[in-house]
Amino acid sequence: MHPWSLLFTLAVVASAFAQSNPSQSVSASSPEPTIPYASDDPNYSLWTAESLDIDPQPIRGKLGGSILGPQNIPMEMENANALAPPSTDHGSVDNFKWPFALSHNRLQAGGWAREQNIKEMPVATAIAGVNMRLEAGAIREMHWHTDGEWAYMLAGYVRVSCFTPQGQIYVQDVGPGDLWYFPAGYPHSIQALNTTGDGAEFLLIFDSGGFSEDSTFLLTASDWLAHVPKEVIAKNFQLDMSAFDHIPSEDLYIFPAPLPPADVYSDMVIPNNTPLNYSFPMSKMAVTQAPGGSYKVVDIKSFPAATTICAAEVTINVGGLRCVWLWHPTEPEWTFILAGTARITVYASSSNARTFDFQAGDIAYIPPSYGHYVENTGNETLHFLEIFRSGEFEDISLNQWLAMVPHDLVKAHLDVDDATIAKFSRVKQEVVG
């Protein structure tokens, strides 16, 4: 990674504070600048997907010009900051946006699944995601894989099971806003319940960017039992070969099945006997309110089983912001928009910055230590997940950092006065209004 271009970052912040305090006098000495000051040009989003009577064109102020050739208007309406980027964008930053709407969807009797991995977004080297839907009673075939699996329930209820190398079993129901985690190599199952009448939909997160749902170890045909001689299977289970006459000849993957018992305890062969719970009721966690929204964090401290993935669930009020120039020291961030409209700028060091617009169902991937912000650009509450390839949640706030270092250092970099520095928050602000 290139060394951080701290001066570029701080100049952007200085510009923001200058705009919010235009009449502020400078009490510190003001040496002649060695480089030009950051521009005060406005860089608001010029339109959103909901804007009416807009002709989207790559024009911002005096820059750019109209498109004379063909246009994809629906795509351009959703991506104002790509077509007419803010003047603060600069250099080269890898594409960090992927909409699930563009992923290939695998349709099955009983549901569907679509995925994002490094094939769709090459920058996402450490995390992959799957969006899966199961109709009531449908089962995601019993399987295991070489990557850890973390899940967030989007709608409905499922019954999950997880079996450990120590011969222990965990079975539990998981509902909207709740989580599960299956360690790498642990065999598990997922079956949709009929609690709401619509089955279930959920988000699966894997701790490898190269993961593919099409390459899991399945119990039945394609990966195992159909490729083991039947006499070997019979010998293993100490049964007659005829007991296995109906092994499927093709993998099941997602398939319809009778509903399980309504009571999870009556479905257990033995009571749960794992030392850890492999599901977590995130929906019941207390929400931390912030000036511009709310957030809650689940990591290994509250969900000990989830050793490789942690997450924050965040809401941002209309016009609010998720911490300007926030970054995470060592872990990449995989962000999923649940509702609303957002603008995200990523700063990749050496004056490289790029901005994208996001809608519900879109994914953002932010490599470790890349500075960024998330801004609510819509007219409704923005709701999203920040997911990290780490057991422990960590982030760094630029506002808090500048408030805590010696003030003369800040003045030397930003040419601001003590009154301005006094307004920097020594308490980390996760969401501001």
C-alpha positions as CSV (number, residue, x, y, z in Angstrom):
1,M,0.0,0.0,0.0
2,H,1.3,3.5,-0.8
3,P,2.1,5.8,2.1
4,W,-0.8,7.8,3.3
5,S,-1.2,11.2,1.7
6,L,-2.1,12.9,5.0
7,L,-1.9,16.4,3.7
8,F,-4.5,15.6,1.0
9,T,-6.9,14.1,3.6
10,L,-6.5,17.0,6.1
11,A,-7.0,19.5,3.3
12,V,-10.4,18.1,2.5
13,V,-11.4,18.3,6.2
14,A,-10.1,21.9,6.4
15,S,-12.2,22.8,3.4
16,A,-15.3,21.3,5.1
17,F,-14.7,23.3,8.3
18,A,-14.0,26.5,6.4
19,Q,-17.4,26.2,4.6
20,S,-19.2,25.6,7.9
21,N,-17.4,28.6,9.6
22,P,-16.9,31.2,6.8
23,S,-16.5,34.1,9.1
24,Q,-14.1,32.5,11.5
25,S,-10.9,34.6,12.0
26,V,-7.5,32.9,12.2
27,S,-5.7,33.7,15.4
28,A,-2.6,31.5,14.6
29,S,0.1,32.9,12.4
30,S,-0.7,32.3,8.7
31,P,2.4,31.5,6.8
32,E,2.3,31.7,3.0
33,P,0.9,28.4,1.6
34,T,3.4,26.2,-0.2
35,I,0.6,24.6,-2.2
36,P,-2.9,25.9,-3.2
37,Y,-5.7,25.7,-0.7
38,A,-8.4,23.0,-1.3
39,S,-11.2,24.1,-3.5
40,D,-14.5,25.4,-2.0
41,D,-16.4,24.3,-5.1
42,P,-19.7,22.6,-4.1
43,N,-19.8,18.9,-4.7
44,Y,-23.3,17.8,-3.8
45,S,-24.9,14.9,-5.6
46,L,-26.5,16.5,-8.7
47,W,-29.5,14.1,-8.7
48,T,-30.7,10.8,-7.3
49,A,-32.5,7.8,-8.8
50,E,-35.8,9.4,-7.5
51,S,-35.2,12.8,-9.0
52,L,-37.9,13.9,-11.5
53,D,-37.4,15.7,-14.9
54,I,-33.7,15.1,-14.9
55,D,-31.6,14.8,-18.0
56,P,-28.4,13.1,-16.6
57,Q,-25.3,14.5,-18.2
58,P,-21.6,14.4,-17.3
59,I,-21.5,18.1,-16.5
60,R,-20.5,19.7,-13.2
61,G,-20.2,23.4,-13.2
62,K,-17.9,24.5,-16.0
63,L,-16.5,20.9,-16.5
64,G,-17.7,18.2,-18.8
65,G,-20.2,18.2,-21.6
66,S,-23.3,16.6,-22.8
67,I,-23.5,13.0,-24.2
68,L,-24.1,13.0,-27.9
69,G,-24.2,9.2,-28.3
70,P,-26.5,6.6,-26.8
71,Q,-27.4,6.7,-23.0
72,N,-28.4,4.2,-20.4
73,I,-30.7,6.6,-18.6
74,P,-31.8,4.2,-15.8
75,M,-28.2,3.3,-14.9
76,E,-27.1,7.0,-15.1
77,M,-29.9,8.1,-12.9
78,E,-28.7,5.7,-10.2
79,N,-25.0,6.7,-10.5
80,A,-24.9,10.5,-10.5
81,N,-21.5,10.6,-8.8
82,A,-20.0,8.3,-11.4
83,L,-21.3,10.2,-14.4
84,A,-20.6,13.7,-12.9
85,P,-18.1,13.0,-10.1
86,P,-17.2,15.5,-7.4
87,S,-14.1,17.5,-8.2
88,T,-12.5,15.9,-5.1
89,D,-12.3,12.6,-6.9
90,H,-8.9,12.0,-8.3
91,G,-6.5,9.4,-9.7
92,S,-7.3,5.7,-9.9
93,V,-9.3,3.6,-7.4
94,D,-10.5,0.1,-8.2
95,N,-14.2,-0.4,-8.7
96,F,-15.7,-1.0,-5.2
97,K,-19.4,-1.2,-6.0
98,W,-21.5,-4.3,-7.1
99,P,-25.3,-4.6,-7.2
100,F,-26.7,-8.0,-6.4
101,A,-29.2,-7.2,-9.2
102,L,-26.4,-7.9,-11.7
103,S,-25.4,-11.2,-10.2
104,H,-26.3,-14.4,-11.9
105,N,-29.3,-16.0,-10.1
106,R,-29.4,-19.8,-9.6
107,L,-33.1,-20.7,-9.6
108,Q,-34.1,-24.0,-8.0
109,A,-37.4,-25.7,-7.0
110,G,-37.8,-24.1,-3.6
111,G,-35.8,-20.9,-3.9
112,W,-32.8,-19.2,-5.4
113,A,-29.3,-17.9,-4.7
114,R,-27.0,-15.2,-6.2
115,E,-23.5,-14.4,-5.2
116,Q,-20.7,-11.8,-5.3
117,N,-17.1,-12.7,-5.2
118,I,-13.8,-11.7,-6.8
119,K,-15.1,-12.6,-10.2
120,E,-17.7,-9.8,-9.9
121,M,-15.6,-7.4,-7.9
122,P,-11.9,-8.2,-8.1
123,V,-11.0,-5.7,-5.3
124,A,-13.0,-7.8,-2.8
125,T,-10.2,-10.3,-2.0
126,A,-11.1,-11.1,1.6
127,I,-15.0,-11.4,1.7
128,A,-17.7,-12.8,-0.6
129,G,-21.4,-12.6,-0.2
130,V,-24.5,-14.7,-1.1
131,N,-28.2,-13.6,-1.1
132,M,-30.4,-16.6,-0.7
133,R,-34.2,-17.2,-0.7
134,L,-35.9,-20.4,0.6
135,E,-39.6,-21.0,0.3
136,A,-41.4,-22.4,3.4
137,G,-40.0,-25.9,4.1
138,A,-37.3,-25.6,1.5
139,I,-33.8,-26.8,2.5
140,R,-30.3,-25.6,1.6
141,E,-28.7,-29.1,1.2
142,M,-26.6,-30.2,4.1
143,H,-23.0,-29.2,3.4
144,W,-19.8,-27.7,4.6
145,H,-17.0,-25.6,3.1
146,T,-13.5,-24.4,3.7
147,D,-14.5,-20.8,4.7
148,G,-16.4,-19.5,7.7
149,E,-20.0,-18.5,7.1
150,W,-21.7,-15.6,8.8
151,A,-25.4,-14.8,8.1
152,Y,-27.9,-12.0,8.6
153,M,-31.6,-12.8,8.4
154,L,-33.3,-10.3,6.0
155,A,-36.9,-11.7,6.3
156,G,-38.7,-14.8,7.7
157,Y,-37.3,-17.5,9.9
158,V,-35.1,-20.5,9.4
159,R,-34.0,-23.5,11.5
160,V,-30.2,-24.1,11.4
161,S,-28.1,-26.9,12.6
162,C,-24.3,-27.1,13.2
163,F,-22.3,-30.2,14.0
164,T,-18.8,-29.9,15.6
165,P,-15.7,-32.1,15.2
166,Q,-16.2,-33.1,18.9
167,G,-19.5,-34.7,18.0
168,Q,-21.7,-31.9,19.4
169,I,-24.9,-30.6,17.9
170,Y,-26.5,-27.2,17.8
171,V,-30.0,-26.6,16.5
172,Q,-31.9,-23.3,16.7
173,D,-34.4,-21.0,15.0
174,V,-33.2,-17.6,13.6
175,G,-35.4,-14.7,12.7
176,P,-35.3,-11.2,11.1
177,G,-32.2,-9.2,12.1
178,D,-30.5,-12.1,13.8
179,L,-27.3,-13.9,13.0
180,W,-25.6,-17.3,12.7
181,Y,-22.0,-18.3,12.3
182,F,-20.6,-21.7,11.1
183,P,-16.8,-22.2,11.4
184,A,-14.9,-23.5,8.4
185,G,-15.3,-27.2,7.9
186,Y,-18.3,-27.6,10.3
187,P,-21.2,-29.4,8.5
188,H,-24.5,-27.5,8.8
189,S,-28.0,-27.1,7.4
190,I,-30.6,-24.4,6.8
191,Q,-34.3,-24.9,6.4
192,A,-37.0,-22.2,6.0
193,L,-39.9,-22.2,8.4
194,N,-43.5,-21.1,7.7
195,T,-43.7,-18.5,10.6
196,T,-44.6,-15.7,8.2
197,G,-46.0,-17.8,5.4
198,D,-43.3,-16.6,2.9
199,G,-40.4,-18.7,3.9
200,A,-37.1,-16.8,4.4
201,E,-34.4,-14.7,2.8
202,F,-30.9,-14.1,4.2
203,L,-27.5,-12.7,3.5
204,L,-24.5,-15.1,3.8
205,I,-21.0,-13.7,4.3
206,F,-17.8,-15.8,3.8
207,D,-14.3,-15.0,5.0
208,S,-12.7,-15.4,1.6
209,G,-13.2,-13.4,-1.6
210,G,-12.8,-16.5,-3.7
211,F,-15.7,-18.4,-2.2
212,S,-18.4,-19.7,-4.5
213,E,-21.8,-21.2,-3.5
214,D,-21.3,-23.6,-6.5
215,S,-18.2,-25.2,-4.9
216,T,-19.4,-26.4,-1.5
217,F,-19.1,-29.9,-0.2
218,L,-22.6,-31.4,-0.6
219,L,-23.9,-34.4,1.3
220,T,-25.6,-36.1,-1.7
221,A,-24.7,-36.5,-5.3
222,S,-22.3,-34.1,-6.9
223,D,-19.6,-34.1,-4.2
224,W,-19.9,-37.2,-2.1
225,L,-22.3,-40.1,-1.6
226,A,-23.1,-40.6,-5.3
227,H,-19.4,-40.9,-5.9
228,V,-18.7,-43.5,-3.2
229,P,-19.2,-47.2,-4.1
230,K,-22.5,-48.2,-2.6
231,E,-20.9,-51.2,-0.9
232,V,-18.6,-48.9,0.9
233,I,-21.5,-46.7,2.1
234,A,-23.3,-49.9,3.3
235,K,-20.2,-51.0,5.1
236,N,-19.7,-47.6,6.7
237,F,-23.3,-47.6,8.1
238,Q,-23.4,-51.3,8.8
239,L,-26.5,-51.7,6.7
240,D,-27.6,-53.5,3.6
241,M,-26.9,-51.8,0.3
242,S,-30.6,-51.6,-0.5
243,A,-31.1,-49.0,2.2
244,F,-29.3,-46.6,-0.1
245,D,-31.2,-47.3,-3.3
246,H,-32.7,-43.8,-3.4
247,I,-29.6,-41.7,-3.1
248,P,-30.2,-38.8,-5.6
249,S,-28.2,-38.9,-8.8
250,E,-27.8,-35.1,-8.9
251,D,-27.1,-32.6,-6.3
252,L,-30.1,-31.1,-4.5
253,Y,-28.6,-27.7,-3.5
254,I,-32.0,-26.0,-2.7
255,F,-35.0,-28.3,-2.7
256,P,-38.6,-28.4,-1.3
257,A,-39.3,-30.5,1.8
258,P,-42.1,-31.0,4.4
259,L,-42.1,-28.3,7.2
260,P,-40.2,-29.2,10.3
261,P,-42.0,-29.3,13.7
262,A,-43.0,-25.8,14.8
263,D,-41.2,-26.3,18.2
264,V,-37.5,-26.4,17.7
265,Y,-37.0,-28.5,20.8
266,S,-39.2,-31.3,19.5
267,D,-36.9,-31.4,16.4
268,M,-33.8,-32.0,18.4
269,V,-32.4,-35.5,18.5
270,I,-30.6,-34.6,21.7
271,P,-30.5,-31.2,23.5
272,N,-27.9,-28.7,22.3
273,N,-24.6,-29.6,23.8
274,T,-22.1,-27.2,22.1
275,P,-20.1,-25.0,24.5
276,L,-20.9,-22.0,22.2
277,N,-24.1,-20.8,20.6
278,Y,-23.8,-20.6,16.8
279,S,-26.7,-18.1,16.4
280,F,-27.1,-14.6,18.0
281,P,-30.2,-12.4,18.5
282,M,-28.8,-9.2,17.1
283,S,-32.4,-7.9,16.7
284,K,-32.7,-7.8,20.5
285,M,-29.5,-5.8,21.1
286,A,-29.9,-2.3,22.5
287,V,-29.3,0.4,19.8
288,T,-26.8,3.2,20.5
289,Q,-28.3,6.5,19.4
290,A,-26.1,9.1,17.7
291,P,-26.7,12.7,16.6
292,G,-27.3,11.6,13.0
293,G,-28.7,8.1,13.4
294,S,-27.9,4.9,15.3
295,Y,-25.7,1.9,15.4
296,K,-25.0,-1.4,17.1
297,V,-22.0,-3.7,16.9
298,V,-21.7,-7.5,17.2
299,D,-18.2,-9.0,17.4
300,I,-16.4,-11.7,19.3
301,K,-17.1,-10.0,22.6
302,S,-20.9,-10.5,22.3
303,F,-20.9,-13.5,19.8
304,P,-17.9,-15.6,20.7
305,A,-18.5,-18.2,18.0
306,A,-18.0,-15.7,15.2
307,T,-14.2,-15.6,15.2
308,T,-13.6,-14.3,11.7
309,I,-16.5,-12.0,11.0
310,C,-17.9,-9.0,12.9
311,A,-20.5,-6.4,11.9
312,A,-22.1,-3.1,12.7
313,E,-25.8,-2.3,11.8
314,V,-26.1,1.4,11.1
315,T,-28.9,3.9,10.4
316,I,-28.3,7.4,9.1
317,N,-31.0,10.0,9.2
318,V,-31.8,12.1,6.1
319,G,-28.9,14.4,5.5
320,G,-26.7,12.5,8.0
321,L,-23.2,11.1,7.7
322,R,-21.3,8.1,8.8
323,C,-18.1,9.6,10.2
324,V,-16.1,11.6,7.6
325,W,-12.8,9.9,6.7
326,L,-13.5,6.9,9.0
327,W,-11.2,4.0,8.4
328,H,-10.5,0.5,9.8
329,P,-6.9,-0.2,10.6
330,T,-6.4,-3.8,9.4
331,E,-9.7,-5.3,8.3
332,P,-11.6,-4.8,5.0
333,E,-15.2,-3.7,5.1
334,W,-18.1,-5.3,3.1
335,T,-21.1,-2.9,3.2
336,F,-24.6,-4.0,2.2
337,I,-27.4,-1.4,1.8
338,L,-30.6,-2.6,3.4
339,A,-32.7,0.5,2.6
340,G,-32.3,4.1,1.4
341,T,-29.8,5.8,-0.8
342,A,-26.1,6.5,-0.1
343,R,-23.0,8.2,-1.5
344,I,-19.7,6.7,-0.5
345,T,-16.3,8.2,-1.3
346,V,-13.2,6.0,-0.8
347,Y,-9.7,7.5,-0.3
348,A,-7.0,5.1,-1.3
349,S,-3.8,7.1,-0.4
350,S,-1.6,9.2,-2.7
351,S,-4.4,11.6,-3.7
352,N,-6.6,8.7,-5.1
353,A,-10.3,9.1,-4.4
354,R,-13.5,7.8,-6.0
355,T,-17.2,8.2,-5.3
356,F,-20.2,5.9,-6.0
357,D,-23.9,6.0,-5.4
358,F,-25.6,3.1,-3.7
359,Q,-29.2,1.8,-3.4
360,A,-30.8,-1.0,-1.5
361,G,-29.3,-4.4,-2.5
362,D,-25.9,-2.8,-3.5
363,I,-22.5,-3.9,-2.0
364,A,-19.5,-1.7,-1.3
365,Y,-16.1,-3.2,-0.6
366,I,-13.5,-1.0,1.2
367,P,-10.0,-2.4,1.6
368,P,-8.2,-2.0,5.0
369,S,-7.2,1.5,6.1
370,Y,-8.9,3.2,3.1
371,G,-10.5,6.4,4.4
372,H,-14.2,6.7,3.5
373,Y,-17.6,8.2,4.5
374,V,-21.2,7.1,4.0
375,E,-23.7,9.9,3.4
376,N,-27.4,9.6,3.3
377,T,-28.4,11.3,0.0
378,G,-32.0,10.2,-0.1
379,N,-35.3,11.3,1.5
380,E,-35.6,8.3,3.9
381,T,-33.5,6.7,6.6
382,L,-30.4,4.9,5.3
383,H,-30.0,1.4,6.8
384,F,-27.0,-0.7,6.1
385,L,-24.6,-3.4,7.4
386,E,-20.8,-2.9,7.8
387,I,-19.2,-6.4,7.8
388,F,-15.6,-7.0,8.6
389,R,-13.2,-9.9,8.2
390,S,-12.2,-9.9,11.8
391,G,-13.4,-11.1,15.1
392,E,-13.1,-7.7,16.6
393,F,-14.6,-4.4,15.4
394,E,-12.2,-1.5,15.1
395,D,-12.4,1.9,13.5
396,I,-10.5,5.2,13.6
397,S,-12.3,8.6,13.5
398,L,-10.4,11.5,11.9
399,N,-12.4,14.0,14.0
400,Q,-11.3,12.3,17.2
401,W,-7.7,11.9,16.1
402,L,-7.3,15.5,15.3
403,A,-8.9,16.5,18.6
404,M,-6.4,14.3,20.6
405,V,-3.0,15.0,18.9
406,P,-1.0,18.1,19.9
407,H,-2.9,21.1,18.5
408,D,0.2,22.8,17.0
409,L,0.5,19.7,14.7
410,V,-3.1,20.2,13.5
411,K,-2.5,24.0,13.0
412,A,0.7,23.3,11.0
413,H,-1.2,20.9,8.7
414,L,-4.5,22.7,8.3
415,D,-3.8,26.3,9.1
416,V,-6.8,26.5,11.4
417,D,-7.1,28.3,14.7
418,D,-7.6,27.1,18.3
419,A,-11.3,27.9,18.2
420,T,-11.8,25.6,15.3
421,I,-9.8,22.8,16.9
422,A,-11.8,23.2,20.1
423,K,-14.9,22.1,18.1
424,F,-13.3,18.8,17.1
425,S,-14.8,16.0,19.1
426,R,-12.7,14.0,21.6
427,V,-15.4,11.5,21.7
428,K,-15.8,9.2,18.7
429,Q,-18.8,10.3,16.6
430,E,-20.0,7.2,14.7
431,V,-22.9,9.0,13.0
432,V,-23.3,12.8,12.6
433,G,-26.3,14.9,11.5
